[in-house]
Amino acid sequence: QVQLVESGGGLVQAGGSLRLSCAASGSIISIGAMGWYRQAPGKQRELVAVIFSGGITNYGDSVKGRFTISRDNAKNMVYLQMNSLKPEDTAVYYCNVIHVGYNYWGQGTQVTVSS
């Protein structure tokens, strides 16, 4: 099994920055895609960003130009640098990893952006 541990969430003022981290551990053979999703109260879970094993990235339209996803394959970690944060970014952020064809999810971490 693969376990995901997230860190870096918290409170921040509008216009500020946060960096989320997610560490994968367990019986890891090969990790494919790594990404971040978020869910605000009363809304569907949406893709924030994804990065594939070769380094190709994809972002949700609402975060393009503000967020950057990266990964460290040697450490089995994925990061999300969030800049120019807006109140609309307030949500629970979830780490997602694909390992040998199976999806794994983190516990979620709260990000709150105040006006």
Secondary structure, DSSP 8 states (H G I E B T S, - for coil): -EEEEEE--EEEETT--EEEEEEEEES-S-EEEEEEEEE-TTS--EEEEEE-TTS-EEE-GGGTTTEEEEEETTTTEEEEEE-S--GGG-EEEEEEEEETTEEEE---EEEEEE-
